[in-house]
Amino acid sequence: MILSLLGYIFYFVAVISGYLAAYEILIQVFPDYGVFHIIIGGVVSLMFFPIIPLYPGIMLGDWTLAIICYLSILTGVILTKQGSKVK
């Protein structure tokens, strides 16, 4: 039970890092963004959160969010699988 919960927490960290990368892109594309941009960007970010951190890594050389996202997904998968084996 606790391993599955920790796995979901790591998934949440991966989603948050995807949102932070999407926010960086939003600021670059629309410096004077509004509520509409945030709503549409939030929906698109939720669908593509594993891919979005690659943009700052490739274009700006900032791989921090991509590393956090992918390591969190990997850790979340491992912990969730281990949690399902314990039952």
C-alpha positions in Angstrom: 0.0 0.0 0.0 2.7 2.5 1.0 4.8 1.6 -2.1 1.8 2.3 -4.4 1.2 5.6 -2.7 4.9 6.6 -3.1 4.7 5.6 -6.7 1.7 7.9 -7.3 3.5 10.7 -5.5 6.4 10.3 -8.0 3.9 10.3 -10.9 2.6 13.6 -9.5 6.2 15.0 -9.3 6.6 14.1 -13.0 3.4 15.9 -13.9 4.4 19.0 -12.0 7.8 19.1 -13.8 5.9 18.8 -17.1 3.7 21.7 -16.1 6.8 23.8 -15.1 8.3 23.2 -18.5 5.0 24.1 -20.2 4.9 27.3 -18.2 8.4 28.2 -19.5 7.2 27.6 -23.0 4.0 29.6 -22.4 6.1 32.6 -21.2 8.2 32.5 -24.3 5.4 32.2 -26.7 2.8 34.4 -25.1 4.5 37.0 -22.8 1.1 38.6 -22.0 -0.9 35.4 -21.5 -4.4 35.3 -20.2 -6.8 32.8 -18.6 -7.7 31.3 -21.9 -4.0 30.5 -22.6 -3.6 28.9 -19.1 -6.7 26.7 -19.6 -5.7 25.4 -23.0 -2.1 25.1 -22.0 -3.1 23.1 -18.9 -5.2 20.6 -20.9 -2.5 20.1 -23.5 0.2 19.9 -20.9 -1.6 17.1 -19.1 -1.9 15.1 -22.3 1.8 15.6 -23.3 3.6 16.1 -20.0 6.4 13.5 -20.7 7.3 15.1 -24.0 7.1 18.8 -23.0 10.3 18.9 -20.8 12.4 17.9 -23.9 11.8 21.3 -25.4 13.8 23.3 -22.8 16.4 20.6 -22.9 17.0 20.6 -26.6 16.4 24.3 -27.3 17.8 26.0 -24.2 20.2 23.3 -22.9 18.3 23.1 -19.5 17.8 19.4 -19.0 16.8 19.6 -15.3 13.0 19.3 -15.8 13.4 16.4 -18.3 15.7 14.5 -15.9 13.3 15.1 -13.0 10.3 14.0 -15.1 11.8 10.8 -16.5 13.4 9.7 -13.2 10.1 10.3 -11.4 8.2 8.3 -14.0 10.8 5.5 -13.7 10.7 5.5 -9.9 6.9 5.6 -9.9 6.6 2.6 -12.2 9.1 0.6 -10.1 7.4 1.5 -6.8 3.9 0.8 -8.2 4.9 -2.6 -9.5 6.6 -3.5 -6.2 3.5 -2.3 -4.3 1.2 -4.6 -6.5 3.5 -7.6 -5.8 3.3 -7.2 -2.0 -0.5 -7.7 -2.0 
